[in-house]
Amino acid sequence: MPFGPEFIRTLDALNLLARRLLSGEDRADRPTPRRGASLEFADYRRYAPGDEIRYIDWNVYARHGALFVKEFAAEENVHVTIVLDTSASMAFGKASKFEAARELAAALGYIALANFDSVSVAAAGASLKTAVRHLRGKRSVFPLLTAIEGLESGGRTDFKAVFAAPLERRKGRSLILLLTDFCDPAGYSAGIRSLLSQGHQVHMIHVVAREELEPPERGLFQLVDLETGERRTVPLSPGTVERYRDRFRAFCDEVERFSLEHELYYARIRSDEPLERRVRDILRRGGILQKK
């Protein structure tokens, strides 16, 4: 799935959407751009009436004939680590959970970069592999997209082993955005508790496929475990399908209940929904990419 120019334009639109949705929140503790000589330079933007003249970059004006002002950000920002589940189960679905998660990782990473946060990306399956680390500023969007494009799904999930070793913990607030289907045969809870014990703030983004929510009503099907390769032929009747639906809903409710019990952010996202809706739903839940 290449991230071309059209996708970059989509990211710009989603960043504007994020700014609108978050504009009603208290920004006093948010690492938004603040002007001042003691702060770290972050980016340029066009001059607007009311901006202080001393922050105009006259060298840029001499070269391009347009007025731009420098923006600065606080030196201690949120450190965002996007952890993307790359196990084989994520490849499931006509609109696969993995592709939906990669798009979300790109969009949320871009929004974090635009908010002057530090962004890292890691792949979680049977082990944890860092794809890119400590990106900062909108100019880092291409290394971000290149790192996400390079991720592939395959193998098993083992969150307990993945998160047993401490993740890097930098000074300031550490935010983990975990994009996964939570399909770990050994269970997901021990891994997430390990992250919490390390002092990370965890946001659980649960990606599900339409076919998991709405399986076929009847027929003879061969079921394949994507992570082990085990196959089983199963006749589906309306009663069997209904029992499956009950169990899948119970599983989703259990994951959400775990997040509530541990006071964690949780969002359930369907892989076939448009990217804008997925991002809007996540941001509207509140808390994500905002300082507490």
Backbone bond lengths (Angstrom), bond angles and torsions (degrees), N, CA, C in turn:
res aa  C-N    CA-C-N  psi(-1)  N-CA   C-N-CA  omega(-1)  CA-C   N-CA-C  phi
1 M - - - 1.459 - - 1.522 109.27 -
2 P 1.345 117.92 97.13 1.461 119.41 179.39 1.526 111.18 -75.52
3 F 1.325 115.66 143.56 1.459 121.93 175.19 1.524 107.64 -98.23
4 G 1.322 116.97 94.56 1.458 121.49 -176.32 1.515 113.00 -91.02
5 P 1.368 116.51 -171.56 1.473 121.47 -178.83 1.527 113.09 -56.78
6 E 1.341 116.73 -36.72 1.462 119.57 179.84 1.525 110.64 -63.49
7 F 1.335 116.35 -38.81 1.462 119.44 179.21 1.528 110.61 -67.91
8 I 1.331 117.65 -35.37 1.469 120.71 176.24 1.520 109.90 -61.35
9 R 1.341 116.79 -42.51 1.473 119.98 177.64 1.526 110.12 -63.57
10 T 1.333 116.47 -37.13 1.466 119.80 176.65 1.522 110.72 -62.17
11 L 1.333 117.26 -41.60 1.467 120.96 178.52 1.516 111.35 -62.34
12 D 1.329 117.10 -40.69 1.462 119.90 177.64 1.525 110.49 -61.00
13 A 1.332 116.40 -43.11 1.467 120.03 179.21 1.522 111.10 -65.07
14 L 1.333 117.41 -39.38 1.460 120.70 179.47 1.523 111.15 -68.21
15 N 1.331 117.28 -33.61 1.457 119.70 177.03 1.523 110.65 -65.77
16 L 1.338 117.05 -40.28 1.469 120.04 175.75 1.522 110.54 -63.74
17 L 1.338 116.56 -40.32 1.463 120.83 176.09 1.526 110.52 -59.45
18 A 1.327 116.18 -44.78 1.465 120.48 -179.72 1.519 111.08 -61.25
19 R 1.324 116.81 -41.95 1.468 119.79 179.50 1.524 111.45 -62.04
20 R 1.357 115.49 -39.78 1.466 118.59 179.59 1.528 110.75 -66.97
21 L 1.330 116.18 -44.84 1.459 119.66 -176.76 1.527 111.88 -66.92
22 L 1.329 117.01 -32.45 1.460 120.42 -177.13 1.516 113.07 -92.13
23 S 1.338 117.05 -5.33 1.464 119.42 -173.22 1.521 112.75 -67.47
24 G 1.333 117.17 -22.49 1.455 119.00 179.97 1.512 113.59 -82.22
25 E 1.332 118.40 -6.42 1.452 121.16 -177.32 1.524 110.42 -85.31
26 D 1.321 116.18 160.91 1.455 122.16 176.02 1.514 108.86 -70.07
27 R 1.323 117.45 116.65 1.455 121.13 -176.09 1.518 112.89 -97.98
28 A 1.316 117.76 8.35 1.460 119.45 -175.06 1.513 112.42 -58.47
29 D 1.341 116.43 -34.80 1.457 119.91 -177.83 1.515 113.15 -104.19
30 R 1.333 115.55 7.00 1.464 119.49 -177.22 1.519 109.50 -88.40
31 P 1.337 119.55 139.15 1.456 120.45 -178.99 1.514 112.43 -77.55
32 T 1.356 117.40 56.62 1.444 121.82 176.33 1.516 109.16 -79.01
33 P 1.352 117.34 162.83 1.459 119.19 -178.18 1.523 111.23 -58.89
34 R 1.325 116.48 135.05 1.452 121.86 175.41 1.519 107.36 -134.01
35 R 1.297 117.17 136.26 1.443 120.79 -175.89 1.517 110.08 -86.34
36 G 1.312 115.99 138.91 1.455 119.64 178.15 1.500 110.34 164.29
37 A 1.341 116.98 143.31 1.456 121.18 -173.92 1.517 112.29 -68.44
38 S 1.340 117.97 -22.66 1.460 120.24 -176.17 1.521 112.38 -85.89
39 L 1.338 116.76 -0.30 1.455 120.49 -177.16 1.516 110.37 -100.62
40 E 1.316 115.29 169.48 1.458 122.41 -175.72 1.521 110.40 -86.65
41 F 1.364 117.48 131.11 1.455 120.53 177.56 1.518 109.77 -61.80
42 A 1.361 115.27 136.30 1.457 119.08 -177.02 1.524 112.69 -121.21
43 D 1.354 118.14 -45.50 1.461 118.84 -173.62 1.519 109.41 -168.81
44 Y 1.344 115.63 174.58 1.451 122.81 173.61 1.521 109.68 -109.24
45 R 1.328 115.93 155.01 1.464 120.76 167.15 1.522 107.47 -149.01
46 R 1.328 116.16 161.58 1.459 120.78 -177.88 1.531 110.93 -64.51
47 Y 1.299 115.45 144.40 1.462 121.25 177.91 1.525 109.90 -64.67
48 A 1.326 116.09 139.63 1.459 122.65 175.63 1.524 108.40 -128.79
49 P 1.329 118.14 145.87 1.472 120.34 178.91 1.526 110.97 -50.96
50 G 1.327 115.10 131.30 1.458 120.47 -177.86 1.513 113.40 105.09
51 D 1.346 117.21 -18.46 1.464 119.94 176.48 1.530 110.11 -68.41
52 E 1.319 115.48 147.43 1.459 119.50 179.19 1.517 110.36 -71.55
53 I 1.344 115.23 131.30 1.461 120.61 -176.02 1.528 111.25 -63.43
54 R 1.328 117.54 -30.77 1.462 119.63 -176.27 1.522 112.66 -65.06
55 Y 1.348 118.49 -15.09 1.458 120.31 179.14 1.524 112.81 -97.12
56 I 1.344 117.73 4.06 1.463 120.32 174.00 1.526 108.90 -70.63
57 D 1.325 115.83 135.43 1.468 120.23 175.98 1.531 107.91 -92.45
58 W 1.327 116.17 102.26 1.454 120.90 -175.01 1.525 111.74 -72.07
59 N 1.320 118.28 -24.12 1.463 120.28 175.77 1.527 110.84 -65.34
60 V 1.338 115.63 -40.68 1.462 120.02 176.32 1.527 110.35 -64.28
61 Y 1.332 116.12 -40.61 1.470 120.56 179.35 1.530 110.68 -62.26
62 A 1.352 116.71 -41.05 1.468 120.70 -178.97 1.531 110.85 -64.40
63 R 1.327 117.25 -33.85 1.462 120.44 -177.61 1.524 113.03 -83.09
64 H 1.359 116.34 -36.46 1.464 119.56 -170.78 1.525 114.23 -117.22
65 G 1.330 117.05 -9.79 1.454 119.38 179.44 1.513 114.04 70.32
66 A 1.335 118.55 18.45 1.468 123.19 179.03 1.521 108.95 -128.70
67 L 1.325 115.66 147.77 1.463 121.14 -178.09 1.526 110.42 -88.53
68 F 1.328 116.09 123.20 1.453 122.35 175.19 1.530 108.62 -126.82
69 V 1.316 116.16 142.68 1.461 120.24 176.04 1.517 108.90 -110.46
70 K 1.324 114.95 150.55 1.459 120.81 176.94 1.522 109.55 -81.18
71 E 1.327 115.78 140.22 1.459 121.17 173.04 1.512 108.88 -112.69
72 F 1.327 114.29 147.50 1.452 120.58 -177.75 1.514 109.32 -126.17
73 A 1.315 115.02 153.95 1.465 120.44 178.12 1.518 108.78 -129.74
74 A 1.314 115.45 153.55 1.455 119.72 177.40 1.527 109.40 -59.65
75 E 1.330 116.84 142.68 1.453 120.76 -176.28 1.530 112.31 -66.19
76 E 1.328 117.91 -28.82 1.457 120.43 179.14 1.517 108.81 -102.49
77 N 1.311 116.39 104.28 1.452 122.20 -177.91 1.521 110.73 -110.61
78 V 1.309 114.61 178.12 1.455 120.39 172.27 1.531 108.69 -71.70
79 H 1.317 116.68 138.02 1.455 122.24 176.60 1.528 107.83 -104.53
80 V 1.319 116.50 106.51 1.460 122.93 -175.16 1.526 109.60 -97.13
81 T 1.323 116.23 125.49 1.466 121.31 172.61 1.521 108.39 -116.08
82 I 1.326 116.03 116.18 1.461 121.38 177.98 1.525 107.51 -90.70
83 V 1.319 116.07 115.08 1.463 121.36 179.39 1.520 107.74 -105.67
84 L 1.334 115.51 114.36 1.451 121.45 -175.72 1.532 109.47 -106.45
85 D 1.317 115.66 123.45 1.470 121.75 176.78 1.526 108.40 -68.37
86 T 1.342 116.63 116.67 1.466 120.67 -178.73 1.532 111.80 -108.74
87 S 1.325 118.28 17.59 1.465 120.73 179.87 1.527 110.40 -69.92
88 A 1.321 115.64 164.13 1.466 121.09 -173.02 1.528 112.59 -63.35
89 S 1.326 117.99 -30.30 1.467 119.62 -178.61 1.524 112.01 -62.62
90 M 1.333 117.21 -22.86 1.462 120.71 -179.51 1.531 111.73 -71.18
91 A 1.338 117.81 -15.15 1.470 120.47 179.86 1.523 111.97 -79.30
92 F 1.328 117.71 -4.03 1.465 121.52 -174.99 1.528 110.94 -72.24
93 G 1.326 114.58 147.27 1.457 121.91 174.32 1.512 112.45 108.60
94 K 1.334 116.16 142.91 1.462 120.12 174.71 1.521 109.37 -57.58
95 A 1.339 115.90 -46.52 1.463 121.13 165.52 1.524 104.87 -96.27
96 S 1.333 116.95 96.26 1.464 119.72 -166.83 1.521 112.59 -64.99
97 K 1.323 113.98 147.23 1.462 120.12 178.45 1.526 110.50 -62.51
98 F 1.330 116.72 -34.11 1.461 120.01 -177.41 1.530 111.55 -67.20
99 E 1.333 116.85 -44.90 1.470 119.14 178.94 1.522 110.59 -64.87
100 A 1.327 116.80 -39.40 1.467 120.02 177.77 1.523 110.65 -63.45
101 A 1.336 116.59 -39.92 1.465 120.47 179.56 1.524 110.96 -68.37
102 R 1.340 117.70 -37.71 1.464 119.83 177.90 1.529 111.11 -64.13
103 E 1.318 116.66 -42.30 1.470 119.26 177.31 1.527 111.01 -62.16
104 L 1.343 115.48 -43.23 1.461 119.34 178.59 1.525 111.60 -63.19
105 A 1.334 116.60 -41.60 1.461 120.61 178.71 1.524 110.29 -59.61
106 A 1.334 116.62 -42.10 1.461 120.72 179.05 1.527 110.95 -64.76
107 A 1.336 116.40 -44.94 1.465 120.24 -177.35 1.529 111.65 -66.56
108 L 1.334 116.94 -47.74 1.464 119.80 -178.94 1.523 111.10 -68.11
109 G 1.339 116.69 -35.94 1.454 119.54 176.42 1.509 111.68 -63.82
110 Y 1.331 116.66 -41.66 1.466 120.64 179.54 1.529 111.24 -64.40
111 I 1.322 115.97 -41.96 1.465 119.90 178.51 1.529 110.49 -62.49
112 A 1.330 116.42 -41.00 1.462 120.25 178.02 1.530 110.80 -64.38
113 L 1.338 117.45 -42.26 1.463 120.42 177.52 1.529 110.82 -61.53
114 A 1.338 116.40 -41.31 1.465 120.45 179.43 1.523 111.60 -65.84
115 N 1.324 116.92 -23.72 1.468 121.60 177.50 1.528 111.75 -92.32
116 F 1.354 116.28 11.95 1.462 122.49 175.21 1.530 113.20 67.20
117 D 1.331 116.64 26.85 1.457 120.83 174.03 1.526 109.39 -89.39
118 S 1.317 116.15 158.88 1.457 122.42 172.87 1.527 107.94 -84.85
119 V 1.346 116.64 134.61 1.468 121.09 -174.69 1.521 110.38 -126.12
120 S 1.339 115.41 131.26 1.457 122.85 171.93 1.523 108.07 -125.86
121 V 1.336 116.65 156.05 1.468 121.78 178.86 1.520 108.28 -129.94
122 A 1.343 115.99 134.01 1.460 121.00 178.65 1.523 109.70 -134.44
123 A 1.332 116.60 149.39 1.460 123.12 178.11 1.518 109.11 -105.69
124 A 1.339 116.44 130.49 1.465 121.51 -178.08 1.517 109.90 -118.47
125 G 1.332 116.03 122.56 1.460 122.02 173.80 1.506 107.30 -141.37
126 A 1.328 116.51 -109.21 1.463 120.31 172.37 1.525 110.19 -80.72
127 S 1.324 116.92 -17.73 1.465 122.93 176.17 1.515 108.32 -145.57
128 L 1.316 116.66 174.81 1.462 121.31 -179.72 1.523 108.91 -110.33
129 K 1.333 115.80 126.28 1.456 121.20 -179.86 1.519 109.79 -125.93
130 T 1.314 116.24 126.98 1.464 121.01 179.76 1.518 109.52 -80.55
131 A 1.343 116.46 125.87 1.464 121.42 179.36 1.519 111.51 -89.54
132 V 1.326 117.38 -39.19 1.462 122.35 178.45 1.526 106.96 -160.76
133 R 1.321 117.65 152.43 1.456 118.67 -177.99 1.526 111.96 -139.85
134 H 1.302 113.97 150.66 1.458 125.14 169.89 1.530 113.87 55.66
135 L 1.345 116.04 43.96 1.457 119.51 171.74 1.520 108.73 -76.33
136 R 1.329 115.98 152.78 1.466 119.13 -179.45 1.527 109.64 -152.42
137 G 1.335 116.01 135.99 1.456 121.48 176.89 1.519 112.45 86.28
138 K 1.333 116.25 153.83 1.460 121.57 -176.43 1.524 112.77 -62.21
139 R 1.324 116.86 -23.88 1.467 119.12 178.85 1.535 111.87 -66.32
140 S 1.312 117.00 -14.27 1.470 121.02 -179.82 1.521 112.92 -87.92
141 V 1.345 117.55 9.11 1.461 119.79 -176.51 1.529 111.52 -62.91
142 F 1.336 118.12 -34.93 1.469 119.14 -176.74 1.526 112.10 -71.65
143 P 1.352 120.54 -42.82 1.469 118.56 171.58 1.526 112.73 -60.43
144 L 1.347 116.86 -34.96 1.467 120.47 177.48 1.524 110.56 -62.39
145 L 1.344 116.99 -50.61 1.457 120.72 -177.65 1.523 111.69 -66.35
146 T 1.332 117.22 -37.34 1.459 120.39 178.35 1.527 110.96 -62.42
147 A 1.342 116.20 -41.99 1.465 120.16 179.65 1.523 111.14 -64.65
148 I 1.336 117.37 -42.07 1.467 120.67 -179.02 1.525 110.88 -70.14
149 E 1.341 116.35 -38.72 1.470 119.67 177.42 1.527 111.99 -60.19
150 G 1.321 116.69 -31.29 1.453 121.13 -177.54 1.509 114.91 -77.13
151 L 1.319 118.47 -7.05 1.458 121.46 -179.29 1.530 110.59 -80.83
152 E 1.325 116.36 140.88 1.455 122.13 177.75 1.521 110.02 -131.31
153 S 1.335 116.19 151.25 1.463 120.05 -179.69 1.524 110.34 -92.76
154 G 1.325 115.85 146.91 1.461 121.55 178.35 1.511 110.74 162.13
155 G 1.333 116.42 155.09 1.454 120.26 177.82 1.516 113.41 84.22
156 R 1.318 114.52 -170.56 1.462 121.21 -173.91 1.523 112.23 -99.71
157 T 1.329 113.95 168.88 1.461 121.72 174.95 1.528 109.11 -103.94
158 D 1.328 116.27 137.20 1.464 120.25 174.32 1.526 108.10 -151.24
159 F 1.337 115.64 78.62 1.464 120.25 -175.45 1.528 112.23 -63.29
160 K 1.330 116.60 -33.80 1.472 118.72 -179.52 1.524 110.19 -61.65
161 A 1.346 116.61 -46.09 1.465 120.31 179.03 1.524 111.24 -70.55
162 V 1.339 116.80 -39.59 1.461 121.56 -177.55 1.522 111.91 -59.28
163 F 1.335 116.16 -43.70 1.462 120.12 -173.77 1.528 113.25 -102.71
164 A 1.337 116.72 11.53 1.467 119.24 178.19 1.521 110.80 -67.33
165 A 1.327 116.74 -43.13 1.468 120.43 177.00 1.519 108.83 -78.91
166 P 1.334 118.31 139.25 1.465 120.80 -177.65 1.524 112.41 -60.38
167 L 1.333 116.08 134.09 1.447 120.50 171.09 1.527 109.00 -76.59
168 E 1.307 115.08 156.51 1.461 119.21 179.13 1.524 109.79 -56.87
169 R 1.312 116.15 132.77 1.473 121.57 -178.33 1.517 107.88 -125.18
170 R 1.335 115.88 101.69 1.460 120.76 -179.36 1.522 110.06 -88.99
171 K 1.323 114.84 163.26 1.458 119.82 179.14 1.521 109.66 -62.74
172 G 1.317 116.41 134.57 1.454 121.61 -177.61 1.516 110.59 109.95
173 R 1.309 116.18 -165.16 1.461 121.57 -177.61 1.520 110.46 -84.49
174 S 1.328 116.41 129.06 1.458 121.83 179.35 1.524 109.12 -109.14
175 L 1.320 116.41 118.61 1.459 122.75 -176.28 1.523 109.48 -115.42
176 I 1.338 116.94 122.96 1.461 122.90 176.68 1.527 108.68 -102.77
177 L 1.333 116.93 121.26 1.461 121.53 172.06 1.524 107.08 -101.32
178 L 1.313 116.97 106.19 1.461 122.77 -175.60 1.521 109.14 -99.39
179 L 1.344 116.87 111.09 1.459 123.23 179.66 1.520 108.05 -104.66
180 T 1.328 117.18 111.99 1.460 121.41 -171.80 1.521 110.33 -159.59
181 D 1.348 115.27 165.24 1.465 119.95 171.78 1.526 111.54 -96.65
182 F 1.347 116.88 -0.71 1.462 123.44 178.94 1.524 113.26 61.12
183 C 1.343 117.39 19.11 1.471 120.91 178.57 1.523 109.78 -87.11
184 D 1.297 116.38 78.62 1.466 123.28 178.00 1.524 107.22 -116.57
185 P 1.343 119.06 113.65 1.465 120.69 -177.82 1.522 113.37 -54.52
186 A 1.336 117.03 -31.47 1.463 120.38 -179.51 1.523 112.39 -86.96
187 G 1.322 117.36 -4.28 1.458 120.69 179.66 1.527 111.71 97.87
188 Y 1.310 115.19 148.81 1.462 122.49 -176.85 1.525 113.22 -97.18
189 S 1.320 117.81 -19.09 1.465 121.23 -166.96 1.525 113.19 -65.43
190 A 1.339 117.91 -40.00 1.464 120.13 -177.28 1.524 110.68 -62.99
191 G 1.332 117.06 -40.01 1.455 120.24 179.13 1.507 112.76 -63.84
192 I 1.329 116.58 -42.94 1.462 119.73 -179.14 1.523 110.47 -69.75
193 R 1.331 117.64 -38.79 1.470 119.61 176.28 1.529 110.69 -61.34
194 S 1.332 116.68 -35.01 1.459 119.86 177.49 1.523 110.62 -63.44
195 L 1.336 117.31 -42.58 1.463 120.54 177.59 1.522 111.08 -61.40
196 L 1.325 116.75 -42.02 1.470 120.54 -179.52 1.523 110.77 -65.40
197 S 1.320 116.98 -38.87 1.467 119.82 -179.41 1.527 111.35 -66.87
198 Q 1.340 116.95 -22.45 1.461 121.32 178.22 1.525 112.65 -83.64
199 G 1.335 116.39 -3.43 1.460 120.17 177.27 1.511 114.81 93.06
200 H 1.348 117.54 10.98 1.462 120.47 177.72 1.525 109.97 -85.61
201 Q 1.312 115.96 148.68 1.456 121.15 170.52 1.518 107.23 -94.66
202 V 1.328 117.89 126.42 1.464 121.70 -172.19 1.520 110.24 -111.29
203 H 1.325 115.17 130.17 1.463 122.04 171.72 1.516 107.66 -111.01
204 M 1.320 117.09 123.12 1.461 123.13 -175.43 1.529 109.34 -98.28
205 I 1.329 116.92 112.89 1.465 122.04 178.84 1.525 107.37 -110.53
206 H 1.314 115.17 108.16 1.467 123.49 -171.34 1.530 108.75 -94.21
207 V 1.329 117.20 113.28 1.465 122.37 -177.37 1.530 108.82 -100.91
208 V 1.337 116.42 123.79 1.464 121.24 179.49 1.525 109.04 -125.98
209 A 1.332 116.00 153.99 1.463 121.82 177.92 1.523 109.73 -97.93
210 R 1.336 115.10 152.01 1.467 119.45 178.53 1.528 110.54 -57.48
211 E 1.340 117.17 -38.89 1.465 120.39 -177.64 1.526 112.31 -64.77
212 E 1.331 117.50 -25.48 1.463 120.25 175.99 1.518 110.71 -73.07
213 L 1.325 115.54 -33.87 1.465 119.95 179.74 1.519 111.83 -83.01
214 E 1.333 116.27 -33.75 1.463 121.06 -174.74 1.524 110.12 -130.59
215 P 1.345 118.21 74.65 1.476 121.01 179.76 1.531 110.69 -70.65
216 P 1.351 117.37 163.48 1.473 120.02 177.31 1.528 110.91 -60.20
217 E 1.311 116.05 149.44 1.463 120.88 -173.55 1.533 113.94 -75.11
218 R 1.313 117.99 -34.39 1.467 119.57 -175.78 1.517 109.83 -160.55
219 G 1.350 115.68 162.25 1.459 121.50 177.43 1.520 110.90 130.20
220 L 1.324 116.11 174.22 1.461 122.55 178.64 1.524 107.91 -100.45
221 F 1.324 116.63 119.64 1.457 121.33 -174.30 1.525 110.15 -126.81
222 Q 1.321 115.09 148.74 1.465 120.80 171.90 1.529 107.96 -100.34
223 L 1.314 116.06 115.11 1.447 121.28 179.20 1.521 109.60 -91.15
224 V 1.332 116.61 136.15 1.465 122.48 -177.92 1.521 108.60 -123.94
225 D 1.336 116.28 125.67 1.456 120.89 171.93 1.532 107.34 -76.87
226 L 1.326 117.22 111.81 1.460 121.18 -173.25 1.527 112.57 -65.41
227 E 1.321 117.64 -22.96 1.463 119.85 -175.71 1.527 112.76 -94.66
228 T 1.348 117.83 -26.72 1.474 119.98 -179.84 1.526 112.35 -110.56
229 G 1.340 117.19 -17.69 1.458 120.86 -177.31 1.516 113.58 82.82
230 E 1.321 119.02 -1.45 1.467 122.20 -179.96 1.523 109.95 -63.63
231 R 1.321 116.18 137.98 1.468 122.33 -178.47 1.519 110.44 -121.12
232 R 1.312 114.39 145.33 1.470 119.16 178.01 1.530 108.56 -150.41
233 T 1.336 115.64 130.44 1.462 120.60 177.19 1.520 108.60 -88.49
234 V 1.322 114.93 126.85 1.465 120.00 -173.71 1.526 109.73 -132.21
235 P 1.340 118.20 126.88 1.471 120.01 172.02 1.532 109.19 -81.50
236 L 1.308 116.01 124.53 1.464 120.23 -179.11 1.522 109.78 -98.82
237 S 1.302 114.78 125.11 1.462 122.08 173.55 1.528 107.40 -114.50
238 P 1.323 118.27 164.02 1.466 119.39 177.65 1.530 112.90 -53.99
239 G 1.337 116.91 -36.64 1.464 119.61 179.23 1.517 112.07 -67.08
240 T 1.342 116.19 -42.21 1.468 120.59 178.53 1.519 110.63 -62.56
241 V 1.328 116.06 -43.72 1.472 120.54 -179.82 1.521 110.66 -63.33
242 E 1.304 117.59 -40.79 1.462 120.47 -179.57 1.523 110.74 -64.83
243 R 1.348 116.80 -40.36 1.460 119.55 177.89 1.537 110.78 -64.03
244 Y 1.346 114.93 -39.47 1.469 118.76 176.58 1.536 110.64 -60.87
245 R 1.331 116.24 -47.28 1.464 119.95 -179.19 1.527 111.02 -57.87
246 D 1.325 115.44 -41.85 1.469 119.31 178.99 1.528 110.60 -61.18
247 R 1.329 116.48 -43.64 1.464 120.00 -178.33 1.531 111.29 -68.77
248 F 1.335 117.37 -38.62 1.470 119.29 179.74 1.523 110.53 -68.15
249 R 1.337 116.45 -41.42 1.481 118.95 176.81 1.521 110.37 -62.21
250 A 1.331 116.68 -39.35 1.465 120.43 179.23 1.526 110.72 -64.27
251 F 1.346 116.11 -38.68 1.461 119.87 177.81 1.527 110.83 -63.31
252 C 1.333 116.96 -47.01 1.466 120.44 179.03 1.527 111.16 -61.48
253 D 1.321 116.29 -41.82 1.468 120.19 178.28 1.523 111.14 -63.79
254 E 1.325 116.60 -36.34 1.468 120.93 179.68 1.536 110.39 -64.72
255 V 1.340 116.85 -42.52 1.466 120.27 179.07 1.525 109.86 -63.38
256 E 1.322 116.24 -44.70 1.469 119.38 179.53 1.525 110.80 -64.80
257 R 1.330 116.93 -39.45 1.469 120.26 179.35 1.528 110.46 -63.51
258 F 1.333 116.65 -38.88 1.467 120.69 176.19 1.527 110.12 -58.65
259 S 1.332 116.54 -44.19 1.470 119.65 -179.72 1.530 111.31 -63.21
260 L 1.327 116.87 -40.18 1.466 120.25 179.83 1.527 111.26 -66.56
261 E 1.330 115.58 -41.87 1.471 119.31 -179.42 1.529 111.81 -63.46
262 H 1.337 117.01 -28.94 1.462 121.43 -179.03 1.523 112.34 -104.19
263 E 1.348 115.47 9.12 1.469 122.23 176.95 1.527 111.21 56.64
264 L 1.334 114.72 47.13 1.450 121.41 179.62 1.522 110.21 -107.99
265 Y 1.323 115.08 151.54 1.456 120.22 173.62 1.529 108.94 -70.74
266 Y 1.342 117.03 139.37 1.458 121.70 179.69 1.523 109.46 -142.14
267 A 1.318 115.99 135.83 1.466 121.25 172.60 1.522 107.96 -140.92
268 R 1.337 116.09 137.61 1.466 121.52 175.76 1.526 108.10 -106.69
269 I 1.336 115.78 123.69 1.456 121.66 -173.54 1.516 109.40 -122.48
270 R 1.352 116.71 134.44 1.462 120.34 178.44 1.523 109.25 -92.46
271 S 1.317 116.71 135.32 1.464 120.91 -169.93 1.525 114.13 -68.12
272 D 1.340 117.65 -22.82 1.464 118.98 -177.26 1.524 112.71 -92.24
273 E 1.320 118.24 2.67 1.462 120.28 177.65 1.525 110.04 -77.52
274 P 1.337 117.97 150.60 1.466 120.34 176.84 1.531 110.72 -58.26
275 L 1.321 115.94 147.36 1.464 120.66 -177.15 1.527 111.58 -57.52
276 E 1.328 117.45 -41.01 1.470 119.35 -179.19 1.525 110.73 -59.72
277 R 1.327 116.78 -40.54 1.468 119.35 179.94 1.519 110.72 -67.14
278 R 1.356 116.38 -40.08 1.463 119.07 179.08 1.531 110.73 -60.81
279 V 1.326 116.35 -46.03 1.465 120.13 -179.42 1.520 110.54 -66.79
280 R 1.331 117.02 -42.03 1.469 120.66 179.70 1.531 110.74 -60.41
281 D 1.335 116.44 -44.44 1.469 120.29 -179.21 1.531 110.69 -62.11
282 I 1.324 116.57 -40.90 1.463 120.08 -179.41 1.519 110.52 -65.71
283 L 1.329 117.28 -47.65 1.463 120.61 -176.87 1.529 111.65 -67.03
284 R 1.315 116.37 -35.59 1.466 119.08 -178.20 1.520 112.57 -69.25
285 R 1.322 116.94 -21.00 1.457 118.42 177.74 1.523 111.75 -67.94
286 G 1.330 116.06 -18.86 1.468 119.89 176.31 1.507 112.69 85.09
287 G 1.316 115.87 152.79 1.454 121.95 173.65 1.503 114.41 92.64
288 I 1.336 118.08 -36.69 1.459 119.29 -173.92 1.523 111.10 -70.81
289 L 1.312 116.22 136.05 1.453 124.70 -179.47 1.510 112.45 57.85
290 Q 1.318 117.09 25.76 1.454 121.89 175.31 1.518 108.45 -125.17
291 K 1.319 115.38 143.05 1.455 120.15 179.51 1.505 109.95 -79.29
292 K 1.314 115.66 141.20 1.475 120.07 179.35 1.502 109.92 -105.31
